[in-house]
Amino acid sequence: MAMDASEIERLIKLHVPDAEVTIRDLAGDGDHYAATVLAESFRGKSRVQQHQIVYEALKAEMGGKLHALALQTGTPEP
């Protein structure tokens, strides 16, 4: 069962309300996505910590509906 990009965005924003989320379907199959997540709340956190926050938001779907996610995180440019 595939996962819709809007559902990925919704789950991330539930966990990181200030996030700017961009999702791309890499293979057109609803299983392989790339996500860019920018959030002011990431400021001061390491890249690993930022990724952990996003994966925590998606943990129920990873490996099931969501097979693969290429993730980039950071803080918004001023």
Secondary structure, DSSP 8 states (H G I E B T S, - for coil): ----HHHHHHHHHHHSTT-EEEEEESSSSSSEEEEEEE-GGGTTS-HHHHHHHHHHHHTTTBTTTB-EEEEEEE----
